[in-house]
Amino acid sequence: MKINRRRLARQAAVQALYQWQMNPGYCTEIELQFTSDPERLQGADVVFFKSLWQGVCAAIPGLDLAIAQEIQDRRWVDEVSEVERAILRLAAYELRDHPQTPYRVVINEAIELGKDFGAEQGHRFVNAVLDKLAQKWRATEILQATR
């Protein structure tokens, strides 16, 4: 099966977020590590990767607050695995700030990332949180899709 370029960009963004979470540093340094190594972004949509990475880096505090509100736990950052945290941050950013990507695509991509990289049932948690965020940020789109 051929993986599309945007999925590869999302995979790389999750890996970059994971790296940043494990060893916080400057987002620009991590971006340079990914963009200067051809193997890390092989086949990926590099422009899309940069857009996601730069956007999510700038938005982490607000994204974390929005996720915490949906989980109803301000300590979620300490209690959710690093992988699921990276996936939630990325998908929440894309839901909120990339309205051109249908909400179902964002959620499905996050679920697939969770299945590929996360804990055995972590994708279910990711799905539940993103469904709540989609209801908040994409209500009109959801309403139109159900008609």
C-alpha positions in Angstrom: 0.0 0.0 0.0 1.3 3.4 -0.9 1.2 6.0 1.9 0.3 9.4 0.7 2.6 12.4 1.1 0.5 14.2 3.7 0.3 11.1 5.9 4.1 10.8 5.8 4.3 14.5 6.7 2.0 13.9 9.7 4.1 10.9 10.8 7.2 13.1 10.7 5.5 15.8 12.6 4.4 13.4 15.3 8.0 12.1 15.5 9.3 15.7 15.7 6.8 16.5 18.5 7.8 13.4 20.4 11.4 14.4 20.1 10.6 17.9 21.3 8.6 16.5 24.3 11.4 14.2 25.3 14.1 16.8 25.0 12.5 20.3 24.8 14.5 22.7 22.7 14.0 25.2 19.9 11.4 24.2 17.3 13.6 25.6 14.6 16.5 23.2 15.6 14.2 20.2 15.3 12.7 21.4 12.1 16.3 21.7 10.7 17.1 18.2 11.8 14.2 16.8 9.9 14.5 19.0 6.8 18.3 18.5 6.5 18.1 14.7 6.6 16.5 13.4 3.4 15.6 10.0 5.0 13.4 11.6 7.7 11.0 13.2 5.2 11.5 10.8 2.3 8.3 10.8 0.3 6.6 13.4 2.6 5.0 16.7 1.6 7.8 18.9 3.1 5.8 22.1 2.7 2.9 20.5 4.6 5.3 19.1 7.3 6.8 22.6 7.8 3.3 24.2 8.0 2.2 21.6 10.6 5.4 21.8 12.6 5.7 25.5 12.8 2.0 25.9 13.5 1.8 23.4 16.3 5.0 24.7 17.9 3.6 28.2 18.1 0.2 26.9 19.4 1.1 24.3 22.0 0.0 26.3 25.1 -3.4 27.0 23.6 -3.8 23.5 22.3 -2.9 22.0 25.6 -5.5 24.1 27.4 -8.2 23.1 24.8 -7.3 19.4 25.2 -7.3 19.7 29.0 -10.7 21.2 28.9 -12.1 18.3 26.9 -10.4 15.7 29.1 -11.4 17.7 32.1 -8.0 17.2 33.6 -5.3 19.9 33.7 -2.7 17.3 34.4 -3.3 15.4 31.2 0.2 16.4 29.9 1.7 14.3 32.7 -0.7 11.4 32.5 -1.1 10.8 28.8 1.7 8.8 27.0 4.2 10.9 25.0 3.0 9.4 21.7 -0.7 10.1 22.3 0.2 13.5 23.5 2.1 14.3 20.3 -0.8 12.9 18.2 -3.4 14.9 20.1 -1.4 18.1 19.8 -0.9 17.7 16.1 -4.5 16.7 15.3 -5.9 19.4 17.5 -3.8 22.0 15.7 -4.9 20.7 12.3 -8.6 20.6 13.4 -8.4 24.2 14.7 -6.2 25.9 12.2 -6.5 23.9 8.9 -10.2 24.1 8.0 -9.4 23.1 4.5 -8.7 19.6 5.7 -12.0 17.9 6.5 -12.5 17.0 10.1 -13.0 13.4 9.3 -9.7 13.2 7.6 -7.9 14.8 10.5 -9.5 12.4 13.0 -8.9 9.3 10.8 -5.3 10.3 10.3 -4.8 10.7 14.0 -6.4 7.3 14.7 -4.1 5.7 12.1 -1.1 7.4 13.7 -2.3 6.1 17.1 -2.5 2.6 15.8 0.9 2.8 14.1 2.8 4.4 17.0 0.7 4.5 20.2 -0.3 2.1 22.9 -2.6 -0.8 22.0 -5.9 1.1 22.7 -4.5 4.7 22.6 -6.1 5.4 19.3 -9.6 5.1 21.1 -8.6 7.8 23.6 -7.3 10.0 20.8 -10.5 9.5 18.8 -12.7 10.5 21.8 -10.8 13.7 22.6 -10.7 14.7 18.9 -14.4 14.1 18.5 -15.1 16.6 21.3 -12.7 19.1 19.8 -14.3 18.7 16.4 -17.7 19.4 17.9 -16.4 22.6 19.3 -14.3 23.8 16.4 -16.0 22.2 13.4 -19.7 22.2 14.4 -20.9 23.7 11.2 -18.9 21.2 9.1 -20.2 18.3 11.2 -23.8 19.6 10.9 -23.5 19.9 7.1 -22.0 16.4 6.9 -25.0 14.9 8.8 -27.6 16.4 6.4 
